[in-house]
Amino acid sequence: MESYFENIMALKQIPLHIRETICDEMRHGIEVSNLAVMLAGELGETEGFLADIAVAGILHDIGKLRLTKYLYAEDGLVVEQMKYVRQHSEQSYEIINKAGFSREIALGILHHHENYDGSGYPNNLRGDNIPWMARILRVCDVFAALTADRSYRNAFDPKSALEIMIDEVADYDMKVFLAFQRVLHREVFKIGLEQIKTVQDQRQQEQMALFEEELKHWVE
């Protein structure tokens, strides 16, 4: 697993802060993947669905690699760059389609920033019009982002992150969010966030090669 991070850091043509940020994005994908598998299991999904959402969690933000020069300035994200943030899910969708993943995985990734009240992107989908996989990824993605350090703030602890999410509960499918709270209290608070950021399955590790491939295209 660590070899993929080493390979990214060895790409000296890319500025160091971008290489470090890409590795952080990969770790974020691992965390989202693990949370999504636990959450989907809590929701009674099949082994096949769990395998698919594990892949989707790893790769959901891979489109950011095509937007690195806009998203990863050394001084952090600025207002002018915000328009590019909303493009990353569509870029991820293109990469996933080209790589031959299933339509369910591709649509889950495309719509992982849709909000249940219709305020999300890229298509302002509402309620049950949002793909089921995307609704699960949405909750896990937000929690993982809140509990990670950012250039503009320190990580929130899990309890504070959950409180923030409760304040924004209109963004989430309530069935999914309630199941996530059960998982959080039973699993995450027990084993800790660091364990959640560790690869749990060979299928997750295999997807890391796609990050390396996409990043090399960026420097060619």
Secondary structure, 3 states (H helix, E strand, C coil): CHHHHHHHHCCCCCCHHHHHHHHHHHHHHHHHHHHHHHHHHHCCCCHHHHHHHHHHHHHCCHHHHHHHHHHCCCCCCCHHHHHHHCCHHHHHHHHHHHHCCCHHHHHHHHCCCCCCCCCCCCCCCCHHHCCHHHHHHHHHHHHHHHCCCECCECCCCHHHHHHHHHHCHHHCCHHHHHHHHHHHHHHHHHHCHHHHCCCCCHHHHHCHHHHHHHHHHHHC
